[in-house]
Amino acid sequence: MTKMAFMNAINQALDQAMEKDDKVFLMGEDILGGAGVKHLEEKNEDAWGGCFGVTKGLGPKYGKKRVIDTPLSEQSYMGAAVGAAVTGLRPVPELMFSDFIGVSFDSLLTQGSKMRYMFGGKAKLPLTVRTTVGAGASAAAQHSGAYYGIFASIPGIKVVVPSSPYDAKGLLLSSIEEDNIVVFCEDKTLYGVKGEVPEEYYTIPLGKAAVKREGKDLSIVTIGKMVSVALDVADKLSDQGVDVEVIDLRTVAPWDEETVIDSVKKTGRLIVIDEAQPHNNTATDIAATVTDKAFDYLDGPIKRVTAPNTPVPFATNLEQAYIPSADRVIEEAAEIIDDLKNSK
Amino acid sequence: MATAITMPKLGLTMTEGTVEEWTKNVGDKVEQGEVVARISSEKLTSDIEAPASGTLLKIMVQEGENLPIKQNMAYVGEEGEEIPEGAQPVTMPSAKAEPEEKVAAATTQGPPARKPGERIFVTPLARKVAQEKGVDYSLVTGTGGNGRITRRDVERYAANKPTEPAPSQTQTAAVPQWGAGLSGMRKAVATNMMQSVNTTAQVTLQRKVDLQALMEFRTDIKAKAGDLNDGQMSINTLITRAAILALQDTPQMNSNYADGKLTRVDSVNIGEAVGLAEGLIVPIVKNAQNMNLTVLGRELKHLADLAREGGLTPDQMTGGTFTVTNMGKEGIEYFTPIINPPEIGILGVGTMLKELTLNEDGQIGTKSTLPLSLTFDHQIIDGQQAAQFLGKIVENLQDPYKLIL
C-alpha cells in the first residue's frame, strides 16, 4: 500500500494496463503534451500529460504510438477509438470534459453502443472512455457537468464513477479488461484526494456497490464525490442518535440493485444523493426501482437530493450552493430524518 | 399595538399548558425578555418571557388554569392601549421554547386526534408491521413526515398497548390474532384460553381437604359392595360429586357469562378436563345433579374414553357450567387453573399428600390430605361467596356420606 493521489492511482492503472497488454493504448488532446511542436519535442516530450496531468510519464515510457496526441476533434478520435476497439485493440481515449460528449456522441451512441448487439455478439467493443465530471473547480458551465446519467441510459455502455484512489485504480483496470464500452467518469475535484492504494495490479468488479458505513435507521445511496457528503451526513446524524448506512454505487450502469434493496429492506428509508440535475437522472432511476421492488419495506418516501435544474454556475458561491452538501441533505430529507432523531 | 403573550409549544407532544404562577401583575412594567410567568406541561416547566417591553395590560388565564398552545394568555403594551378583540397570537414568545416543528405531530398518548373519515397516512412498512403484530393502525399516532405512521410508531404502540383493551378493540383487533400460527386443537385451545384471560377477572383460592374420613368411607363401601367397576369410588368421581352438590347449594356459581349476559343454569353440567397429546379437551356430563356415584363414575369414564378416541360429538363438549381439572397424577399440588368460558369457575385438584399428625394422646400418626384450587370470575362472584363454595366442596369430602344422599 502506498498513499497516493486519485490522479496518480489512475496513472498507475493506465501504466499497469499498458504494461500487461500491448493492445492497450491512449488517445486524447494534449495527453502526450507538446507532440508536433518542434521546440517542445526537443525539450521534453512529456510536457503536460493532459489537461490535468493524469497521463504524465506514460508518453516517454510507451512512446507516441501508444500515447497518441490527437487534433482538437473529439469526433475524429472517438470514431478512431470505436474502429480500433471493434478491430481488436483496447483503446482508452480521454474526453477532457464529459460536457464535450456532444461533438463525439455519434461514434459512441449511433455506432459503438449498438455494434455488439447488431452483429449478434460477434463484435467486441473493448473501449474505455476516460472523462472528467463534476462541479466545484470554478470551471464554468461547459466544463463542470455530471453527465454520467446520460451515458448510463444507453444500452451497451457501462458507466463507472469512482469515489476514492483505491476504487479509481481497481475499477479502471476492470474497465479496460471489459469487452463493452465503459465510460469512466473521474471527478476533477477528487484528483488531489489521497488514499491508500496497493502497488500491484488489482481489479474491482463492475456493477457491485460498496457499503461504506453500516447503519440500521436510514440508507444513503450515492456516487463519486457525493460519497464523502453522505459520510458527512452520517457523522452529523450519528450525534443525534440516527444510524446511517452509506452505499457507494461505484458503477452507475449497471447499478447494484441487490445491495441497495437489501439496505432498504433493513432500514426502510432511503436518500439518494446525485450531483446530476434533478430530472431523468440516476437518483430518479434508483428511487423508482426501489419503490417498485421494495414498496412494502418502505417506511417513508424516498428522498432525492440533487443539483438544481440549471447549468453549473461559475460564481464560486453559487457553485457551492449548486453542489449537494451535508446540510442540504439533512434539510431536504428532513421529512424522513426528523422523527428518527433521539427516538430511541 | 399590544403584544400577546402566548402559551408556547414546549415539545412534540404538548397540546396545552398550565399557568403555575404569574411573577408580574397587571399594571407592572416589564422589560422585553423579563420573566412574567411560569408554566408547566406534562413533562416540564418553563419561564415565560415578555415578548416586548411595556406594561402588563391584561392577564387572561389565572394561576392553575390550563390553556391550549399558541393561545393568548396575556397582553403587554403601552398603558391605556386597546387590547385587540379575538386577536391571534403572532409569535411564540418564549426564547426557551423549542423551535416550532415543521411537521405537525399529534399527541403520542391516547388515540390520535383524527376526525371521523379523515384519511390516515401510513407507510407501506408500518402497515405490514401492524398486520404482523395485530395492531389496528387507525389507533396509532403518526410521528413521521406529514404525520404519517411509521414502523417505529407501530412498534412503540404495540409495546405500550394497554393490557385491557376497550371492548370494541377486543372485537376488531385482538380476536383474530389469538391462536395465530397454530392449527387444529392447539388453535382452539389457544383461542379459548386467550379469550378467558382477556375477558374474565380470575382469582384462585386454595384450600386443603382432610381425606381421613373419605379414605375410611371408601374402604367401608368397597368392603360392603364388593367389586365396583364403574369408577364410582375413584377420588376423581368423589370430588366431582362433591362439586356437583356444592354447585346445587350455590346456584350463582352454576352460571354462564358471555357477551355481557349472565345466565343462571338450572342443570349442573360438569366438565372434566382430559389432556391429550394434541391439546386439552373438556367433555361435559350433562344433568350431573341427577347422577349417583355409579352413574356419574360410568359417565365420566365413558366420556374420557371417547375423548381419547376422538369420538366426542360437539354436544358433548359444549354447555358446561363448571369444570374439574385434575393434575394429581403429575404430582402437582396447588395451581391456578384457567376458567373455561363461558363458565365462571373451575376446580383444580392436586396430588394426594401424606401429613404427620399428633392426636390428643400425643400419639404421632399420618393422614392424607388433598390440595384444591378454585378459580372463579370476580366479575360475577366475590371472594367470600367463592370461599364458601369451596368450603362446601371441602365439607362434602370430609363428611363423605353426603355424597351418596
Interface residues (C-beta under 8 A of the other chain):
Chain A: G268 F295 D296 Y297 L298 D299 G300 P301 A334 E335 I336 D338 D339 L340 S343
Chain B: E101 K102 V103 T123 P124 L125 A126 K128 T143 G144 G145 N146 R148 T150 R151 R152
